[in-house]
Amino acid sequence: MLYKPFVVAALLAASCGAQAASDADLAAIRSQIAEMKQSYEQRIAALEQKLSQAEARSAANPLAATTAATDARPVAIASASSSASAFNPEVSLVLQGQYNQMKNVPNRTITGFWPTEDGTNQRGFSVNETELMFAANIDPYWRGQATLSVQGDSVEVEEAWVRTLGIGEGIGLKAGRFKSSIGYLNEQHAHTWDFSNAPLMYNVLFGPAASYVEDGLQFKWLAPTPLFVEFGAEVGRGASYPGSDSNKNGSGAGALYAHVGDDVGVSSSWRAGVSYLKTSANDRQADFVDVNGLPAQGMFNGDTDTLIADFVWKWAPNGNPKYQNFKFQSEYFVRKDNGNLTCMDTAGVGNACATPVTGDYDTRQSGWYAQGVFQFTPEWRAGLRYDQLDSGRQNLGSNIANLALPDYKPQRATAMVDYSWSEFSRARLQYAQDKSMQGVTDNQLTLQYIMSLGAHGAHTF
Amino acid sequence: MIRLLLSLLLTLACLPASAALQVFATAPEWAALVREIGGDKVSIYTATTALQDIHRITAKPSLLAQARRAQLVVATGAELEIGWLPLVLRDSGNAGIQSGQPGYFEAARYVNLLDVPVVLDRAQGDVHAAGNPHIQLDPRNLFRIGEALAARLGELDPTNAPAYQAGYKAFTEKWRTAIARWEKEALPLRGVPVLVHHASFVYLENWLGMKETGALEPKPGVEPSSGQLSGLVARQQSAPAKMVLRTAYQSDGPSLWIAGKAGIPAVMLPFTVGGTPEAGDLFGLFDDTVQRLLKGLR
């Protein structure tokens, strides 16, 4: 029975080809005739137009003369500057800075989850990453973009990719370092966030950068349907957390996702998506606490499966977001780690793992956030966000006797107001009650500015 | 299941592309112009309505899906749609409608743009480097745009090229007569000083000879402030404007406030096709615009 679909397919394909061939011949003849017809008709039309213009000029109406005169103006094809700088790429620079007031908690972590290096214990004044972006069409076939982020005295290549323009059939290919299209927020740069920090789930999933960045290839296909249906697949090095760099041939990580979206009436539009990311880690290290409260080092080897569901709803009266609009967004994840964990005492503090112990490491953890942002005048917006995580199942195997990994449900509630002078500048005041660390209730106040200069930014959905 | 999907996909691939040329118009005025020229030879999707600020639209999923299927994108250009259209075109995966391809048409390339800034500095607000992009309100611009558009439609759909030429010719004849009528009707508007909400009416004023004495927005794209508004009221003493103009999508608050203080009428103009019930097509747009201006003058 297996051959049957192939026969059907072959027949369909064959009939398709035959139809196309005869159509092509006919079309060629038709277009030749049409060209001849068109050329004559154009000449006649041109003559007729000249005649009618002449008639109009001689008419008594005093304003008709201006009509004809304007009509006969030379066509102003946008005068391109002749200097070499005319081909300079779009350049934009994002300036961000903030003031933070919060508790001093060294070694801040999210309780119940794999401890990642966390840079959020930064109080007082600070300048966030300064983002410098270059983008341009390379030729009719390719477009390139690079985003460099400068913080402190280091420059990091946040993104550097090329993408196709000319394949067609709804296909888009991207190569280089790019923010993965999994989830909703992952692809967005920090300066476009509606709050001054990322949802907790993004910190848990992808570490302090709160975004999964891949060095690799992305394939996207947009279906030719009135409903927005998009599929994507990515392969790459997989060096970003929760994966780790492994110098090997082939692909180190893979992602699949699907997006669906549409309008509801003229005022609302939505997008929903599901994404799956598979990464693997070799000797991924982190600082744990042992059963006696002493620092211990953990090393994970294994695979991580991440599943994300996302939903965004936007509403504006008559679909005109300028004066008022509302945006709701929510994402949910489930993540499974499967491999083994080695507990060590590299600092020699005499913890439970003085002799390294390797045991199973098998977890199933989840979390979500939901947020709503209302713009009530062209300048002012206000928003609320709620984050909750569930440390879920954490099977430590033989290390259950050595490491402390408490069950906990971290949560955080955030409120913000922001003011935009124009499309290019914004200041934000944010207040959060953060209970992401067991036993710590941290009331955080943030005052922030985000400004962009240079090329006009894109209004992503 | 897979077998069903496979045969469904192949059947879809074999379907001859729907007979009409698929056109994606960014604004209602271009949709209306394509309709005049193309008639039933084209199938048109309009990305925005007259009640939306076309500069502030986001790259919605529905726009991507429509751009994917389009054979021709008709845009204003001059950076009007810069916030969303480049993104929609790139992410559509449609090679034929990329900038520089025959399937991408920019109306602003065929007219002489007004208000081209000498100095490019965002301290001047959200200025458009190429000039003021609201070109549709000078009806004379539609001759050149229509001519180029008819040629482009013919290039993409050679079979129907004569029909597009004929459509354009029929349109120009009606249009020429209509312009003569509007210009005659609008003679009392010559030299009339007006205030505007945003620099939306530069081409209309240029055509009818009206004089813009000020804008409610202190800088393009920056919302009217109370200081700016009271300044304009004060100026009414020395340089009195006869009415204050706004588009259908702009908020009525600021112009009604000025109108109340200065004792002049606030006139809402359709700005594009669909902005008022009367502006059902291009002819209705200018009929209604001229009538509303004349009513404001009385």
Interface residues (C-beta under 8 A of the other chain):
Chain A: K4 P5 V8 A9 L12 A13 S15 C16 Q19 D23 A27 R30 S31 A34 E35 K37 Q38 E41 Q42 A45 E48 Q49 S52 A56 A59 N61 L63 A64 T67 T70 D71 R73 V75 A76 I77 A78 N137 P140 R143 R163 L165 G166 I167 G168 E169 G170 I171 G172 K220 W221 L222 A223 P224 T225 P226 L227 F228 V229 E230 H259 V260 G261 D262 D263 V266 S269 W270 R271 K314 N318 G319 N320 P321 K322 Y323 T377 P378 E379 W421 S422 E423 F424 L453 H456 G457 A458 H459 T460 F461
Chain B: I2 R3 L6 S7 L10 T11 L12 A13 C14 P16 T48 T49 L51 Q52 D53 R56 I57 T58 A59 K60 P61 S62 L64 A65 Q66 R68 R69 G77 E79 I82 G83 W84 P86 L87 R90 D91 S92 G93 N94 A95 G96 Q98 S99 G100 Q101 A108 R109 Y110 V111 N112 L113 R122 G125 D126 A130 R140 F143 R144 G154 P158 T159 N160 A161 P162 Q165 A166 Y168 K169 T172 E173 R176 I179 A180 E183 K184 L187 G221 V222 E223 Y249 S251
